[in-house]
Amino acid sequence: MNIDRFAAILEEQAALLPDAVMERLNLGIGVTPDAKRDRRAGPGLRLYTLGEYHRHPVMGRGIVLYYGSFERVFPHLMEDEDRLRLEIDRVLRHELTHHLESQAGSRDLEIEDARRLAEWNKANGSK
């Protein structure tokens, strides 16, 4: 699957969500061709960021999905549109949860992400 089709699927999945979820997401939802390594992974460990929620006091709020990271994490799904769509939707909803929690002043998912990362690092040999 190429990046244009990936972006189209992301747009299709976003269109299925209620408009209220997108409020104050002025930078929208986008795709970058990059693969982004998560630097919080322990030394020598490879962990990729699939998506990120960004909030900036001046620029605003937006979500980006990393096409290159999906290619590295899910190479077996890049030709299986139905299964890849499920992963795109999962990541989109995860990042939108960060967006909604940010507006509500909550950090629950952020804390849960940090806990899961610590568990992943421990299970993969990092201290």
Residue pairs with C-beta under 8 A, 6 or more apart in sequence:
1 78
1 79
1 81
1 84
3 31
3 33
3 67
5 81
6 31
6 65
6 67
6 70
6 84
6 88
7 30
7 31
7 67
9 81
9 84
9 85
9 88
10 29
10 31
10 65
10 88
10 92
11 29
13 85
13 88
13 89
13 92
14 22
14 29
14 92
17 96
21 96
21 99
21 100
24 60
24 61
24 99
24 103
25 60
25 61
25 62
25 63
25 99
26 60
26 61
26 62
27 54
27 59
27 60
27 61
27 62
27 63
28 62
28 63
29 62
29 63
29 64
29 65
29 92
30 62
30 63
30 64
30 65
31 64
31 65
31 66
31 67
32 64
32 65
32 66
32 67
32 68
33 67
33 68
34 66
34 67
34 68
34 69
35 48
35 66
35 68
35 69
35 71
35 72
36 48
36 49
36 52
36 66
36 68
36 69
37 46
37 47
37 48
37 49
38 47
38 48
38 49
38 117
40 47
40 117
40 121
41 47
41 117
41 120
41 121
41 124
41 126
42 121
42 124
42 125
42 126
42 127
43 126
45 121
45 124
45 125
45 126
47 117
47 120
48 66
48 69
48 72
48 73
49 66
49 69
50 65
50 66
50 69
50 70
50 73
50 87
50 91
51 63
51 64
51 65
51 66
51 91
51 92
51 94
51 95
52 63
52 64
52 66
52 95
53 61
53 62
53 63
53 95
53 96
53 98
53 99
53 102
54 61
54 62
54 63
54 64
55 61
55 99
55 102
61 99
61 102
63 92
63 95
63 96
63 99
65 88
65 91
65 92
65 95
70 77
70 78
70 84
70 87
70 88
71 78
74 84
74 87
77 83
77 84
77 87
78 84
94 109
97 109
98 109
98 110
101 107
101 108
101 109
101 110
121 127
